[in-house]
Amino acid sequence: MSHINVHLATTEEDRNKIYHLRYDIYVQEMNRVQEYADHTTKMIKEPFDETGHLFLAETEEGEIIGTVRINFRKDGSLECEDLYEMDLFRPFYPDKVSMSTKLMVKREYRHTAAASMLCMKIYEHARENGIVIDFIDTNPHLVRLYNQVGYRMYKKNIHHPEYGIVIPMVFLLDDNEYLKQIHSPFLRLAKRFPAGTELAHLFETKFPEYKDIRPLFSMEGDTVWQNIVHDMMLPPSQFLSFLRGFTEEESKKLLSMLDLIDYEDGDIVFHQNQESQGLFCVLEGSVEVVVNREDGVRSTISILNQGEIFGELGFVAKSNRNADIIVRDHAKLLILTPNEFQKLEIQSPTLAIKLLTNLFVILAQRFNEMSRRMLEFRRLYEMGGTAKGSG
């Protein structure tokens, strides 16, 4: 693999490379509607680029493979400040606050260290410029990546005007103690800068419901198991459908590879036709499966409750989502990302096969149920037709 170099975009040529890469990924690969996409030049340049610090990752041959943008509040207003409730972080807000956006890597380089290198570069750049708080928003399948860096949740999910339901996260850049607790790879870099306790204390005071939350990967498998048993009053293998037939030790290993995300009533987990990015399981609460028909009618085809999974078809077949998933009430969802499953295949191939077997069984059961419903519908339709004819 070619050596990767990450640096600040200092020329117009560098910035144009970034704008072209955004278009390639957002429009051509992901089919996203982008307000600032120029389909003639095949570039995406946004107003926040004017005050933003843009970084690019390049191969030694000069091919751009990734980019990220960070904006400092002291240089100008940030995107959707009220939505992220940034003023709750006073007195550090506004002058010591930043927002990182537009992190992306070419598909063929997503298994490399490019994304991590970009994140490390903006951390370093932020600290060198006196920034101690960085905000982001993200989708479920990327929560683990940002958790591992040091970002944490601090408020409910938000409805972004462009991206819909997203998960807001915050990174307290000088909280070395937290980085140590989660075994962040950024701790070594963080030690080059002054550590503080005032910001960590503010977080504990202003966000008490989030102060003790730790990502599952930072816990031992035994701890994850015990926490679920304590909250649900049952061993996970007794109610999580994808763990059927797993031993306790096998369950603990798999659970430690999952992420846990809270959702509120009405939140949309993902949309129909969206690219598949993980397998979900309802740990608490329930979700509604809604299909958008070609005639514009929306139909609820299922309600999934505690222990049931969704997204399994896209996860196995790597196909796009075939329905909207809408949270019915407060829900806690477990997610297994494709990256973590790839690690499982390498580390424990037998366990990976066991999980896939469970998924295939669940898929078969759902297809059988769908066939039964279709046959029943056909029978009722034919009975109705016969009744009309006999009249």
SEBADO-389209 format. One record per atom (N, C-alpha, C): x, y, z; residue in one letter. Coordinates in steps of 0.05 Angstrom, whole numbers, plus 5000, padded with zeros to 4 digits. Atoms other than C-alpha are relative to their C-alpha. Layout:
! SEBADO-389209
XYZA ...
***
This chain:
! SEBADO-389209
501749765000M 500050005000M 501850255000M 498549765002S 502650684981S 500050165026S 499849834976H 505051155036H 497950234998H 502049794999I 499651655058I 501050245014I 499149744989N 501152385071N 497550175005N 502349824993V 496152845107V 501150285005V 499149734996H 497053595102H 497850214996H 501949785003L 493354265104L 500050094971L 500349905027A 490654505038A 500850305000A 498949724999T 494755145026T 499850144973T 500249885026T 493555254952T 497249964988T 502550035014E 487555334906E 499849724987E 499950275013E 489754694871E 499249785021E 500750194979D 489354314937D 497050005006D 502849974994R 482454584952R 498249894978R 501650105022N 479854414883N 500149694999N 499950304998K 482253694892K 498049905020K 501950074979I 478153674956I 497150024990I 502749965010Y 471953954922Y 499249794980Y 500650215019H 472453444867H 499649735014H 500350254985L 473352874917L 497349985013L 502749994988R 467053094954R 497949924980R 502050065020Y 463153064890Y 500149704992Y 499750285007D 465952374872D 498749825020D 501050174979I 464052084939I 497050055006I 502849944992Y 457552444957Y 498049964977Y 501950005023V 454352494888V 500249744984V 499650235019Q 457351944844Q 499949735015Q 500050264986E 458351404897E 497549975017E 502150034980M 453051544950M 497350104990M 502549895011N 447751884906N 498650195018N 501249804981R 446652424958R 499350254985R 500849745011V 442953054940V 501650215016V 498349804988Q 447853624955Q 499350284991Q 500949725006E 445654354959E 502150154983E 497949845013Y 452354614935Y 501549854979Y 498750155021A 454054094883A 499850144974A 499949885027D 456154384816D 500549774981D 499950245017H 454653844765H 501550064974H 498449935024T 458354224710T 503049965006T 497250034993T 465054264745T 500549745016T 499850244983K 463553634787K 501650065026K 498749914975M 465553994851M 497850065021M 501749914978I 462354124919I 501750205017I 498849794984K 464554784950K 497950145016K 502049904982E 460855045011E 500950265012E 499349744988P 460455725045P 501949975024P 498250034977F 463855445108F 502949934992F 497250045009D 469955285065D 501650265002D 498649745000E 471556025066E 501650045026E 498649974974T 473356015140T 501149735010T 499150264991G 474955275144G 502949944995G 497350105003H 481654935152H 499749724988H 500550255015L 481554375099L 502649844999L 497750185002F 486153775102F 499449784979F 500350215019L 487453255049L 502049785005L 498250234998A 490452555050A 500749924971A 499150075027E 494552374989E 502049765001E 498050205003T 498551784965T 502650134991T 497449885009E 505951884948E 500050064970E 500349935029E 503751894875E 498450254995E 501549755002G 499552514890G 497049964996G 502950055002E 492652174887E 498750085026E 501549934976I 487752494936I 498149775007I 501650234991I 484351944977I 498250075023I 501749934977G 481152315035G 500250295007G 500049724992T 479452985066T 498350045025T 501649924977V 476553325128V 500250305002V 500049714995R 474754035147R 499550065029R 500649914973I 475154375214I 499750315000I 500549724998N 472255065229N 500250095029N 499749894973F 474155485290F 497850225004F 502149814995R 468555885322R 501150295001R 498949734998K 473256475333K 500550124972K 499749905027D 473856535257D 497350074987D 502749955012G 466256585246G 498149805011G 502150174989S 459656255263S 500449714988S 499950285008L 459155495259L 497249904991L 502550125011E 453855055226E 498149925023E 502150094982C 447354985266C 500850015029C 499049984972E 450255235332E 497849955020E 502250044981D 443455245366D 499249715002D 500850295001L 441854535344L 501949835017L 498050154984Y 448254285377Y 500250105029Y 500049884973E 447054725439E 502850065009E 497249944994M 454254965437M 500350195024M 499749804978D 452855535486D 500049875028D 499950144975L 452155015541L 502949965010L 497250054993F 459654955539F 501550265007F 498749764990R 460955675562R 501449945026R 498749785013P 465955955581P 501949924977P 498250085022F 469855535530F 498950074973F 501349905024Y 464755715478Y 499850315003Y 499650085028P 465656095432P 503049974992P 497349975011D 473156215428D 501749744999D 498350254999K 475755505443K 498549764989K 501850215011V 470555125403V 500549974970V 499850055029S 471054805334S 497949794992S 501850205011M 466854365289M 501449864976M 498750165022S 469553805244S 497849884983S 501950105019T 465753605182T 501449904975T 499050085026K 466553305113K 502449805001K 498050225000L 470952715135L 499149794981L 500750215019M 471052235077M 502649884989M 497750145012V 475751715046V 498949844977V 500850165023K 475451384978K 499549715009K 500950274992R 472150694981R 502449815002R 497950195000E 478450314963E 502250045021E 498149944978Y 482350645020Y 498750005027Y 501349994975R 477250565075R 501049795020R 498950204982H 480849965104H 502850095010H 497349904992T 487250375112T 499750195024T 499949824977A 489350865167A 499350294992A 500549735010A 487251465124A 498150165018A 501949864984A 481151655165A 501250085027A 498749954974S 484951595231S 502150224998S 497949805004M 490752005203M 498850284997M 501349745004L 485952565182L 499050105027L 501049924973C 482752565252C 502350105018C 497749924984M 489552595285M 501150274992M 498949745010K 491753175241K 498250235009K 501749774992I 485653605258I 500150035031I 499749984970Y 486453435333Y 502550175005Y 497549854996E 493653685330E 499750294992E 500449735010H 491654295289H 498250165019H 501849874981A 486054465338A 501550085025A 498649944975R 490454415400R 502150214996R 498049795006E 495854835367E 498850274998E 501449745003N 490655375357N 498250065024N 501449944975G 487955365429G 497149895002G 502750114999I 481654955415I 500049765019I 500250224981V 479354475470V 497449844997V 502550145005I 472354265445I 499549984970I 500750045028D 470553965378D 497449854998D 502650125004F 463553795354F 500049864973F 500550135025I 461453305300I 497149905001I 502450175000D 455152945278D 500649764982D 499450245015T 455052245250T 497749814998T 502050215003N 451051635229N 500849765017N 499450224982P 450550985270P 502549844994P 497750185006H 455750585233H 502750125004H 497449874995L 461151105247L 500450085029L 499849934972V 459751205321V 502449875012V 497750154988R 464950675339R 502650144993R 497649865009L 470351025298L 500550255017L 499749754985Y 469151685333Y 500349955030Y 499750084972N 468251355402N 502949935006N 497250094996Q 475151035394Q 501950235001Q 498349765000V 478151715380V 499850155027V 500449854976G 475052045441G 497450165001G 502549865000Y 468452345419Y 498049855017Y 502150124984R 462452215464R 497350134995R 502649885003M 455052325463M 499450185023M 500649814979Y 452252905502Y 497150105000Y 502849925003K 445053015478K 498549814982K 501650175017K 439352695441K 500750044971K 499549985029N 439752565367N 498550254989N 501149755011I 438253175324I 499149964971I 500950015028H 434653295258H 501550214985H 498449815016H 439853615213H 498450084975H 501649915023P 436754045158P 500849874974P 499150125025E 440853695105E 500249705001E 499450294998Y 442452995132Y 497949845015Y 502050154985G 436252825173G 500949945028G 499350084973I 436952455239I 503049925001I 497250064996V 444252465261V 500750005030V 499250034972I 448052335325I 502150215006I 498049804993P 451552945355P 502049905021P 497950094981M 458152815391M 501950235005M 498149794992V 463353235427V 502549875009V 497450104992F 470753135439F 501250225019F 498649824981L 473753455502L 503049954996L 497350055010L 480753525473L 502149985022L 498050004979D 484353635539D 499449805023D 500850204979D 480853075579D 501649744997D 498250235003N 486752595580N 499149765017N 500950224982E 483652195637E 497949834985E 502050155015Y 477752005593Y 501349844978Y 498650145022L 482351825535L 501449755011L 498750224987K 486051375583K 498049785006K 502050194993Q 479651035606Q 499049844976Q 501050145024I 477450855535I 502349894983I 497650105015H 484550675512H 500150124973H 499949865026S 484351205458S 502850004988S 497449985013P 490051175408P 501050294998P 499249725000F 490051935413F 501350095026F 498949924975L 492551935484L 503050084998L 497249935003R 499851935463R 500350284987R 500049745013L 498552535418L 499150225020L 501149814981A 494452875473A 502050095021A 498049944979K 500252835522K 502050214991K 498249785009R 504053335479R 498950285007R 501349744995F 499153875500F 499050005029F 500849994972P 496854125569P 497349865004P 502550134992A 491553695602A 498550185019A 501649834982G 485754005641G 497949835013G 502250134985T 480253825690T 497550175000T 502349824999E 475754435685E 497849934980E 501950085020L 472454215621L 498649745006L 501250264992A 471353505646A 498050055022A 501949944978H 468053795708H 497550134989H 502349875012L 463554235666L 498249784987L 501550215014F 461453615625F 498449845021F 501450164979E 459753225689E 497750165012E 502049834988T 455753815715T 497650054981T 502149935019K 451954005652K 498649764987K 501150235015F 450853305623F 500249755018F 499750234981P 450052835683P 499149734990P 501050255010E 446152315644E 502049874980E 498150105020Y 452052235596Y 502849965012Y 497349994989K 458052305643K 501249725005K 499050274994D 458551565660D 499849804977D 500350185023I 457051275591I 502849954988I 497550085013R 462850885563R 499349824976R 500550185023P 463150545494P 500549715008P 499850284993L 462349795497L 502849894995L 497450115006F 469149675465F 502050065022F 498149934978S 472550005526S 499549835025S 500650174977M 469449485573M 500849714994M 499750295003E 471048755585E 497449884993E 502450145008G 466148265556G 498249935024G 501550074976D 464148055627D 498450245010D 501449764991T 462248775644T 497650074982T 502249955019V 458048865581V 497749815006V 502050204994W 454448215597W 498550075026W 501349944974Q 453148405670Q 498350254998Q 501649765003N 450649095651N 497349944987N 502550075014I 445548805603I 498249835018I 501650174981V 443348275654V 498750185021V 501149824979H 442548835706H 497750164989H 502049835011D 438449275660D 497549854990D 502150145013M 434248745625M 498949775018M 500850224982M 433748235682M 500049724987M 499850265015L 435547675633L 502849994988L 497550035015P 442047395604P 499450074970P 500449925028P 442847695533P 499449774981P 500450225018S 443047015500S 497149895001S 502750104998Q 435946885524Q 497950174985Q 502049845013F 432647465488F 501150144975F 498949895025L 437447715433L 500149784979L 500450225019S 435547305372S 502549924986S 497650075014F 442347335339F 502049855017F 498250154982L 445547005400L 499049725006L 501150264994R 441346375399R 502149784994R 498050215003G 445845775410G 502850085008G 497349914992F 451746195433F 500549935029F 499250044972T 455446015496T 500350285013T 499649754986E 456246555549E 502550144991E 497449885009E 463546665529E 499850114972E 500349915027E 461746705456E 498450264998E 501749774999S 456247205471S 501550255010S 498549774989K 460947645512K 501950114979K 498149915020K 466047665456K 498650174978K 501549865021L 460847875404L 498950265011L 501249754989L 457448385450L 502150225003L 497949804997S 464148735461S 500750134974S 499549895027M 464448855386M 497750184990M 502349855008L 457749215384L 500150295011L 500449734989D 455849945394D 497150025010D 502749964989L 449850175435L 499250304996L 500949735007I 445850785411I 497250045009I 502749934991D 439751125442D 498650154978D 501749855019Y 434051365398Y 497450085014Y 502549904989E 427751765413E 497749934982E 502550065015D 420551665390D 500050174974D 500249865026G 419951835316G 502750024985G 497449995014D 427451805300D 500049794978D 499650185023I 429051485233I 502849895001I 497450124998V 434650985240V 501449994973V 499049975027F 435550925165F 497650004981F 502149975020H 431551035101H 500249774980H 500250195023Q 429250555046Q 501950094978Q 498149965022N 434450494990N 502750125009N 497549904989Q 439950765036Q 502049784999Q 497950205000E 446650405032E 500149865027E 499950164976S 447249845083S 502650055015S 497649954985Q 452049995139Q 499949875028Q 499950134974G 450749505195G 497549835006G 502150174990L 446448995230L 499050115027L 501149894975F 441749255285F 498449805015F 501750164983C 438348935344C 498750185021C 501549844980V 433049225391V 500749905027V 499550084973L 435749195461L 497850095019L 502249894984E 430149615490E 498250174983E 501949845016G 423849925461G 499049854975G 501050135024S 421049785391S 500450194976S 499849845024V 421550015319V 497949904980V 502050055020E 416850045260E 501449974973E 498950045026V 418549765191V 498050104979V 501849875018V 415550205137V 501149994972V 499250025028V 415750085062V 498650224984V 501149795018N 414850645011N 499449874973N 500750135025R 410950354952R 500350194977R 499649845024E 411650594880E 497750204996E 502349825004D 404750914883D 500050225021D 499849794980G 407051354941G 498949945027G 501250084975V 403350984995V 502149885019V 498150124980R 407250825059R 498549795016R 501350234986S 405650155091S 501849905022S 498650124978T 407649905159T 499849704997T 500150295005I 409549175149I 500749845025I 499250154976S 412248995218S 500750195022S 499049864976I 413549215289I 502049815013I 497850174989L 420148955318L 500450095029L 499849954972N 420848895393N 502749905011N 497450084986Q 426348725444Q 501149744990Q 498650255009G 431348215418G 499949954971G 500250055029E 429248255345E 502050174985E 498049865016I 434148455291I 498750134975I 500849895026F 433548875228F 502550094985F 497749945016G 438049055171G 501649764992G 498550245005E 440148325165E 500349944970E 499950065028L 438548265091L 502250174986L 497949835011G 442848865072G 502849935010G 497550074987F 448248635120F 501249764986F 499050255012V 448747935089V 500450044971V 499849985030A 447448115016A 501450254991A 498749745008K 450848805018K 498350154980K 501849855017S 444649094986S 498950245015S 501249764988N 441049754999N 497749925018N 502250054982R 435849805054R 497449984985R 502650045015N 428949565033N 497650125015N 502249874985A 424949965084A 501150225018A 499349804979D 424850565131D 499849865027D 500250094973I 426150405204I 499550245018I 500849774983I 422550875252I 499649915029I 500250074972V 423150855327V 497250085011V 502849954991R 416350795361R 500050135028R 499749874974D 418550995431D 502950005006D 497150004993H 425151095467H 501149724996H 498850275005A 429650535443A 503050015003A 497150045000K 436550275454K 500649784979K 499450185022L 439549945392L 502949925001L 497350105004L 445649505385L 500650004971L 499350015028I 449449545320I 502749874997I 497550135008L 454749105289L 500850124973L 499249885025T 458549485235T 501549804982T 498550185018P 461549155173P 502949975008P 497250014992N 468549335198N 500449815023N 499850184977E 467448975264E 499549714992E 500550285009F 464548365229F 502549894985F 497650095013Q 470748335185Q 502249925020Q 498250074979K 474948335248K 499349735012K 501050254988L 470647775276L 500749764981L 499450215019E 471647365212E 503049925002E 497150054998I 479247425221I 500749885027I 499350084973Q 479547335296Q 498749745009Q 501650234991S 474046815306S 498249914977S 501750085023P 471746515239P 497749825007P 502250184991T 467645975275T 497750165011T 502049834989L 463946515313L 498550164979L 501249855022A 462746915250A 498049824984A 501850185015I 459746305215I 497549945017I 502350054982K 455346175276K 498050234999K 501749765002L 452746885273L 498550004973L 501250015027L 451446835198L 497849794998L 502050215000T 447746185209T 497450095013T 502449894987N 443046525258N 498650204982N 501249805017L 441947095209L 498549864977L 501350145022F 440246605153F 497449875010F 502450124988V 435346245199V 497850215003V 502049784997I 431946905216I 498950094974I 500949925027L 431747105143L 498049794989L 501850215010A 428546435125A 497350015013A 502549984985Q 423346505180Q 498350244990Q 501549765009R 421547205155R 498949964972R 501050055027F 421046985083F 497649805000F 502250194997N 416546405104N 497550155010N 502349854990E 412146885143E 498950184978E 500949835022M 411847355083M 498449834980M 501450175019S 409846775038S 497349925010S 502650074988R 404446565087R 498050224998R 501849775002R 401547265088R 499150044971R 500849965028M 401647315012M 497949794991M 501950215006L 398046645006L 497350065012L 502449944986E 392946865057E 498550234986E 501149775014F 391947525021F 498749914974F 501150095026R 390947164955R 497449845004R 502450164994R 385946684987R 497650185005R 502149814993L 381947265015L 499150154975L 500749855025Y 382247634948Y 498349834982Y 501550185017E 379747024910E 497249955011E 502650034988M 374146924960M 498350244995M 501549765005G 372147644951G 499050014971G 500750015029G 372247564875G 497749814995G 502150205003T 367946934880T 497350115010T 502549904988A 362947274925A 498750214982A 501149805018K 362247854876K 498749874976K 501050135024G 361347384818G 497449865005G 502450154994S 355946974853S 497650195004S 502249824996G 351947604866G 498750064973G 
***
